[in-house]
Amino acid sequence: MPPANATTRWNIISQPLTRSGFAPYGDVIENPIAHHVNSIPSDLPSSPVPFILANQNTALKASPVSSMQNKYHESLTKRIGEPVMSMFACFPRELDPDAAGKSIFRVRILERHPFTTQTFIPMGLSPDDPSTKYLVIVAPTLPSEQQTPQKGPPDLQNLRAFVAHGRQAVTYGAGTWHAPMVVVGEKRIDFVVVQSVNGVSEDDCQEVEIEQEGVSVSFPLKERRSTGAAKL
């Protein structure tokens, strides 16, 4: 797609990732039961999807916890999309400091998967680890003459950024513009990624580069310089 021009530099202040805040863009998957609870509680916490007993009353199950969409029948190629589960090892990104003592991430690329949801499930990252988080950066789609999943550039003026921790997984809705995965802090995060693909590049993933002044995201995490960068 043609580059998206940011004629003015926008700095987006990140917010904690919550179900309600992220709802226009997809789903947040998070267990409301505190991670230190090691037996089935008598009073279950409120949950968007009710828990039921499972595994001979030794487990609690909530299903479904996220939407899974495969809309490849709407593509121009009509090629069927197949579910794929992948592993990504994402390394901390390069950050810049700002005058307020926060860290800045420069958003250079946004992408979308027009016909499939995409779920990122972090592995091995403690929710209590203050040294490493990941950023979820999303944007609405601007209107176009033909408003289809393959049309419409990202709306940079309304870009949003959320900070996620190790007990949160995230699902991008089909066609949602988002930044490639951004890990910030000191450690690598491994993700299991679930989506559908049909092998046609334009059907599976569309990218735009952000030119001119660009967009940045600030967040209150100590700067961490890294030579590695993950791109999904």
C-alpha positions in Angstrom: 0.0 0.0 0.0 1.1 3.6 -0.4 3.0 5.1 2.6 1.0 6.8 5.3 2.1 10.4 5.7 2.3 12.0 9.2 2.6 15.7 8.4 2.8 16.5 12.1 4.7 14.5 14.7 2.3 12.8 17.1 3.3 11.5 20.4 0.9 9.0 21.9 0.8 8.4 25.6 0.4 4.7 26.3 -2.2 3.3 28.7 -2.5 0.0 30.5 -4.1 -2.8 28.4 -7.7 -3.4 29.5 -10.6 -5.3 27.8 -12.8 -2.3 27.6 -10.1 0.0 26.2 -9.1 -2.5 23.6 -12.6 -3.6 22.6 -12.8 -1.6 19.4 -9.7 -3.4 18.1 -10.0 -6.9 19.3 -9.9 -9.0 22.5 -7.8 -9.1 25.6 -7.4 -12.6 27.1 -6.7 -12.4 30.9 -7.6 -14.7 33.8 -9.4 -12.7 36.5 -8.2 -15.2 39.1 -5.1 -13.9 40.9 -2.0 -15.8 39.9 -1.2 -16.7 43.5 -4.5 -18.6 43.9 -3.6 -22.4 43.8 -6.9 -24.0 44.7 -10.4 -23.5 43.2 -11.9 -20.5 45.0 -15.3 -20.8 46.6 -16.3 -17.4 45.2 -15.4 -17.0 41.5 -14.4 -13.5 40.3 -16.5 -11.8 37.7 -15.6 -12.8 34.2 -16.9 -11.9 30.7 -17.2 -15.7 30.1 -18.4 -17.7 33.1 -16.2 -20.4 34.5 -17.3 -24.0 34.7 -15.8 -26.9 36.5 -13.7 -29.3 34.4 -11.2 -32.2 34.6 -12.9 -34.0 37.5 -13.5 -30.8 39.4 -9.8 -29.9 39.4 -9.9 -27.1 36.9 -12.0 -24.1 35.8 -12.8 -23.6 32.2 -14.0 -20.5 30.4 -14.8 -20.7 26.7 -14.7 -19.0 24.3 -12.3 -16.3 25.6 -11.6 -14.7 22.2 -13.0 -14.4 18.7 -11.3 -16.4 16.0 -12.2 -15.2 12.5 -11.3 -16.7 9.1 -12.8 -14.5 6.3 -10.7 -15.6 3.4 -13.8 -16.4 1.4 -14.2 -12.6 1.1 -10.8 -12.1 -0.6 -10.4 -11.5 -4.3 -8.5 -14.7 -4.7 -11.1 -16.8 -2.8 -8.2 -19.1 -1.7 -9.1 -20.9 1.5 -7.2 -19.8 4.6 -5.9 -22.5 7.0 -5.3 -22.1 10.7 -1.6 -21.8 11.7 0.1 -21.8 15.1 3.6 -20.2 15.1 6.3 -19.3 17.7 7.9 -15.9 17.7 10.9 -15.0 19.9 10.6 -11.2 20.1 13.6 -9.2 21.4 13.6 -5.7 23.1 13.3 -2.8 20.7 15.5 0.3 20.5 14.1 3.2 22.5 14.7 6.9 22.7 14.5 9.0 25.9 12.4 12.1 26.1 12.6 15.2 28.3 10.1 13.9 30.8 12.1 10.9 31.6 9.9 8.4 29.7 10.9 6.1 26.9 9.9 6.7 23.3 9.2 4.1 20.6 9.1 5.4 17.0 6.3 3.8 15.0 7.6 3.2 11.4 5.3 0.5 10.1 1.7 -0.6 10.6 0.3 -3.8 9.2 -3.1 -5.6 9.1 -4.4 -9.1 8.3 -7.5 -8.3 6.4 -9.2 -11.7 6.6 -8.1 -13.2 9.9 -7.8 -12.5 13.6 -4.3 -12.8 15.0 -3.7 -13.8 18.6 -0.4 -13.3 20.6 0.0 -15.4 23.7 3.1 -14.6 25.8 5.1 -17.4 27.4 7.2 -17.3 30.5 6.8 -13.6 31.4 5.8 -12.9 35.0 3.0 -10.3 35.4 5.0 -9.0 38.4 8.2 -8.4 36.3 8.6 -4.6 36.0 11.6 -4.9 33.7 9.8 -6.2 30.6 6.4 -5.5 28.9 5.1 -5.4 25.4 3.3 -2.6 23.6 0.1 -3.1 21.7 -0.2 -0.3 19.1 -3.4 -0.1 17.0 -5.2 2.4 14.7 -8.6 2.6 13.1 -9.1 2.5 9.3 -9.8 5.7 7.4 -12.8 5.7 5.0 -12.1 5.0 1.4 -14.1 5.0 -1.8 -14.4 1.2 -1.5 -14.6 0.3 2.2 -13.5 -3.3 2.1 -11.0 -5.2 4.2 -8.4 -4.5 1.5 -9.1 -0.7 1.3 -8.6 2.2 3.7 -5.2 3.4 5.2 -4.6 3.7 8.9 -6.0 6.7 10.8 -2.7 7.9 12.4 -4.4 10.8 14.3 -6.4 8.2 16.3 -3.6 5.7 16.9 -3.8 4.1 20.4 -1.1 2.4 22.4 -1.4 -0.1 25.3 1.1 -1.6 27.7 0.6 -5.3 28.3 2.1 -7.7 30.9 2.8 -11.4 31.1 -0.7 -12.6 32.1 -2.3 -10.9 29.1 -2.8 -12.2 25.6 -4.2 -10.1 22.8 -6.2 -10.8 19.7 -6.2 -8.3 16.8 -9.5 -8.2 15.0 -9.5 -9.0 11.3 -8.4 -5.9 9.4 -7.2 -4.1 12.4 -4.1 -1.9 11.8 -1.4 -2.6 14.3 2.4 -2.2 14.8 4.6 -5.3 14.5 5.1 -6.7 18.0 7.0 -4.4 20.3 8.8 -5.8 23.3 10.2 -3.1 25.7 12.6 -3.6 28.6 15.3 -6.1 29.4 14.2 -9.6 28.3 13.0 -11.5 25.2 9.4 -12.5 25.1 8.3 -15.7 23.4 4.8 -15.7 21.9 2.6 -18.4 20.5 0.8 -16.8 17.6 -2.5 -18.1 16.2 -4.0 -17.0 12.9 -5.1 -18.2 9.5 -3.2 -17.9 6.2 -3.7 -18.8 2.6 -0.2 -18.1 1.2 -1.2 -15.1 -0.9 0.9 -12.2 0.4 -1.7 -9.4 -0.1 -4.4 -11.6 1.5 -2.3 -12.5 4.5 -0.7 -9.2 5.5 -0.7 -5.6 4.2 1.9 -3.1 5.4 2.2 0.7 5.2 5.3 2.7 6.1 4.9 5.9 8.1 6.7 8.8 6.4 7.6 12.4 7.2 7.3 13.4 10.9 6.1 10.0 12.1 4.4 8.8 15.2 5.9 8.0 18.6 4.7 6.2 21.7 5.8 7.2 25.2 5.6 5.0 28.3 7.1 5.1 31.8 9.7 2.4 31.5 13.4 2.8 31.9 15.3 3.0 28.6 16.9 -0.2 27.5 19.1 -0.3 24.5 19.1 -3.4 22.4 20.6 -4.5 19.1 17.8 -6.9 18.4 14.3 -6.1 17.0 11.3 -8.4 16.4 9.0 -7.8 13.4 5.8 -9.8 13.0 
